[in-house]
Amino acid sequence: MKKRRTVRKSHENKSMCIAIFTIRMAILTMLVAIFITYAIYTERTSKEAGEPEILNVMSTANLMWARHVPIIESM
């Protein structure tokens, strides 16, 4: 008697792999879009407040921290 092999066909796995990859890329894209939107929002609000412009999108986190520093130092 032949032994039954339980080997999955490659095409069954491939579609699942593509689906997971697509979902991961969609989530990553959403996070980047949210970060950029927040950076633009903070840049606009800082212009209205008379603060210097953000030159780089990545400096948003530094700006957020810098806004809290004077409050901490004044205590």
C-alpha positions in Angstrom: 0.0 0.0 0.0 1.1 3.5 -0.8 1.4 6.1 1.9 -0.8 9.1 1.5 1.1 12.3 1.2 -0.4 15.4 2.8 1.6 17.9 0.8 -0.1 21.3 0.1 -0.1 22.5 -3.4 2.0 25.7 -3.9 -0.8 27.7 -5.5 -3.1 27.3 -2.4 -0.4 28.9 -0.2 0.5 31.6 -2.7 -2.9 33.4 -2.6 -2.8 33.5 1.2 0.7 34.9 1.1 -0.3 37.6 -1.3 -3.4 38.5 0.8 -1.3 38.8 4.0 1.3 40.9 2.1 -1.4 43.2 0.7 -3.0 43.7 4.1 0.4 44.5 5.7 1.2 47.0 2.9 -2.2 48.7 3.3 -1.7 49.1 7.1 1.8 50.5 6.6 0.6 52.9 3.9 -2.2 54.1 6.3 0.2 54.7 9.1 2.6 56.7 6.8 -0.4 58.8 5.5 -1.6 59.5 9.1 1.9 60.6 10.1 2.3 62.9 7.1 -1.2 64.4 7.6 -0.3 65.1 11.3 3.0 66.7 10.2 1.2 69.0 7.8 -1.5 69.8 10.4 1.2 70.7 13.0 3.0 72.8 10.5 -0.2 74.8 9.7 -1.0 75.3 13.4 2.6 76.4 14.2 2.4 79.0 11.4 -0.8 80.4 12.9 0.8 80.5 16.3 3.8 82.4 14.9 6.3 79.6 15.5 9.0 78.7 12.9 8.1 76.4 10.1 8.9 72.7 10.1 11.4 72.2 7.4 11.3 68.4 7.5 8.4 66.0 8.1 10.6 63.9 10.5 11.2 66.8 12.8 7.5 66.7 13.9 8.4 64.4 16.8 11.2 66.8 17.9 8.8 69.8 17.7 6.2 67.9 19.8 8.9 67.4 22.5 10.2 70.9 22.2 6.8 72.4 22.9 6.7 70.6 26.3 10.3 71.6 27.3 9.6 75.2 28.3 6.7 74.1 30.4 8.9 71.6 32.3 11.8 74.2 32.7 9.4 76.9 34.0 8.3 74.6 36.9 
